[in-house]
């Protein structure tokens, strides 16, 4: 069972590395991190409860928002999608960082 999971993960990573642009390889790990954080936040809510509900909402909003922004960044930096997005990569990264900081400030404001 464990060997099958390793084989699946290896095949997936090989296929992704062939399709992705060279500079976007670490974005997959970043996307997985935020998906894990969102799942962990929901798991903690189920196990512990949601007494400070605004803290739960802030954490979930931040992790899902960062996940969405990172997927959008990866799509925009992907070379096969370059016909739709005609921005320079430096502009795309600047937009990503500005919106990420704004998202973090909004999540902090949920905390009260």
TORFIBA-741415 format. One record per residue (C-alpha): residue in three letters; x, y, z. Coordinates in steps of 0.1 Angstrom, whole numbers, padded with zeros to 4 digits, always signed. Example, Ala and Ser with C-alpha at 12.3 -4.5 7.8 and 13.67 -1.06 7.14 Angstrom:
2
ALA+0123-0045+0078;SER+0137-0011+0071;
//
This chain:
112
UNK+0000+0000+0000;UNK+0028+0024+0010;UNK+0048+0015-0021;UNK+0017+0022-0043;UNK+0013+0057-0028;UNK+0050+0064-0034;UNK+0047+0053-0070;UNK+0017+0075-0075;UNK+0034+0105-0059;UNK+0065+0099-0080;UNK+0046+0096-0113;UNK+0025+0127-0104;UNK+0057+0148-0097;UNK+0074+0136-0129;UNK+0043+0145-0150;UNK+0040+0179-0132;UNK+0077+0187-0137;UNK+0073+0181-0174;UNK+0043+0203-0177;UNK+0053+0232-0154;UNK+0076+0260-0162;UNK+0110+0257-0145;UNK+0104+0285-0121;UNK+0071+0273-0108;UNK+0082+0240-0093;UNK+0080+0252-0057;UNK+0045+0266-0062;UNK+0031+0230-0060;UNK+0046+0226-0026;UNK+0032+0260-0016;UNK-0003+0250-0029;UNK-0001+0217-0010;UNK+0009+0236+0022;UNK-0022+0259+0021;UNK-0045+0229+0013;UNK-0031+0211+0043;UNK-0035+0242+0065;UNK-0071+0246+0054;UNK-0078+0209+0061;UNK-0060+0211+0095;UNK-0080+0242+0104;UNK-0113+0224+0097;UNK-0101+0193+0116;UNK-0092+0214+0146;UNK-0127+0230+0145;UNK-0143+0196+0145;UNK-0121+0182+0173;UNK-0117+0212+0196;UNK-0147+0233+0186;UNK-0152+0268+0173;UNK-0154+0289+0204;UNK-0135+0319+0190;UNK-0154+0316+0157;UNK-0138+0347+0143;UNK-0104+0331+0147;UNK-0116+0300+0128;UNK-0130+0322+0100;UNK-0098+0343+0098;UNK-0075+0312+0096;UNK-0097+0295+0071;UNK-0102+0326+0050;UNK-0064+0332+0050;UNK-0054+0297+0040;UNK-0081+0293+0013;UNK-0074+0328+0000;UNK-0036+0322-0003;UNK-0044+0288-0019;UNK-0065+0305-0045;UNK-0040+0333-0051;UNK-0011+0308-0055;UNK-0031+0287-0081;UNK-0038+0319-0100;UNK-0001+0328-0099;UNK+0008+0294-0112;UNK-0017+0296-0140;UNK-0005+0331-0150;UNK+0032+0320-0150;UNK+0026+0288-0169;UNK+0040+0291-0205;UNK+0011+0271-0221;UNK-0014+0297-0208;UNK+0007+0327-0220;UNK-0017+0336-0249;UNK-0043+0346-0223;UNK-0021+0366-0200;UNK+0001+0392-0216;UNK+0017+0406-0184;UNK+0054+0406-0175;UNK+0063+0380-0148;UNK+0076+0408-0126;UNK+0042+0425-0127;UNK+0024+0392-0120;UNK+0046+0386-0089;UNK+0041+0422-0077;UNK+0004+0418-0080;UNK+0006+0385-0061;UNK+0026+0399-0032;UNK+0004+0431-0029;UNK-0028+0411-0029;UNK-0013+0385-0004;UNK-0004+0413+0020;UNK-0039+0427+0017;UNK-0054+0393+0023;UNK-0034+0389+0055;UNK-0045+0423+0067;UNK-0081+0413+0061;UNK-0076+0380+0079;UNK-0061+0399+0109;UNK-0091+0422+0110;UNK-0114+0391+0114;UNK-0096+0384+0147;UNK-0110+0416+0161;
//
